[in-house]
Amino acid sequence: MNKEIAKWIDQYGSIRWRVMQMIPESKLHPEFGESFLINCFAKQASHLKLLNAIKPHCLAMNYDKASDRIVKQLLKNL
């Protein structure tokens, strides 16, 4: 289990989630796809908490247009 999720459960007692959006790998950058997505989410949705224990790849300092579109669509659907 993800360490951040486990800490959240310990602190609040339970956690629930649902899938908001499925993102095919083909829509992401081939080398830094997940890292770019995490960076973009952290920048554009800083009021929300990502429960990921893994940090973005150290060479992925920024994000791309594809990640920008994905995060904007996700925030629109929230």
URGI-V625595 format. One record per helix or strand of 3 or more residues. SS is the DSSP state (h for helix, s for strand). FROM is the first residue (numbers start at 1). TO is the last residue. If there is no record, write none. Layout:
ss->SS from->FROM to->TO
ss->SS from->FROM to->TO
//
This chain:
ss->h from->3 to->12
ss->h from->25 to->27
ss->h from->33 to->44
ss->h from->65 to->77
//
